[in-house]
Amino acid sequence: MRNLIAGAIRNDEALDPDIFDRSRIDAALAEHVEGRANHQESLLLLATIGEWHRRYGPPGHNLP
């Protein structure tokens, strides 16, 4: 499950780095994996939004 969520939230086609703060997302994931915090709900929501956007977002939505 960890790899699935990590892959989804680190995919630029899923979560646009111009909109989402990648460093904060990576920090939350690291805290969660290390057991220092419980970010389960936030990470799952980000992964769900990211996968939905990757699959159903507008064509070329990630092009400059």
LINKA-V311546 format. One record per residue. N is the residue number from 1. RES is the residue in one letter. OMEGA is omega as a letter, one per 40 degrees, with the letter a starting at -180 (999 if undefined). Layout:
BEGIN
n=N res=RES omega=OMEGA
n=N res=RES omega=OMEGA
END
This chain:
BEGIN
n=1 res=M omega=a
n=2 res=R omega=a
n=3 res=N omega=i
n=4 res=L omega=a
n=5 res=I omega=i
n=6 res=A omega=i
n=7 res=G omega=a
n=8 res=A omega=a
n=9 res=I omega=i
n=10 res=R omega=a
n=11 res=N omega=a
n=12 res=D omega=i
n=13 res=E omega=a
n=14 res=A omega=a
n=15 res=L omega=a
n=16 res=D omega=a
n=17 res=P omega=i
n=18 res=D omega=a
n=19 res=I omega=a
n=20 res=F omega=i
n=21 res=D omega=a
n=22 res=R omega=a
n=23 res=S omega=i
n=24 res=R omega=i
n=25 res=I omega=i
n=26 res=D omega=i
n=27 res=A omega=i
n=28 res=A omega=i
n=29 res=L omega=i
n=30 res=A omega=i
n=31 res=E omega=a
n=32 res=H omega=a
n=33 res=V omega=a
n=34 res=E omega=i
n=35 res=G omega=a
n=36 res=R omega=i
n=37 res=A omega=i
n=38 res=N omega=i
n=39 res=H omega=a
n=40 res=Q omega=a
n=41 res=E omega=a
n=42 res=S omega=a
n=43 res=L omega=i
n=44 res=L omega=i
n=45 res=L omega=i
n=46 res=L omega=i
n=47 res=A omega=a
n=48 res=T omega=i
n=49 res=I omega=a
n=50 res=G omega=i
n=51 res=E omega=i
n=52 res=W omega=a
n=53 res=H omega=i
n=54 res=R omega=a
n=55 res=R omega=a
n=56 res=Y omega=i
n=57 res=G omega=a
n=58 res=P omega=i
n=59 res=P omega=i
n=60 res=G omega=a
n=61 res=H omega=a
n=62 res=N omega=a
n=63 res=L omega=i
n=64 res=P omega=999
END
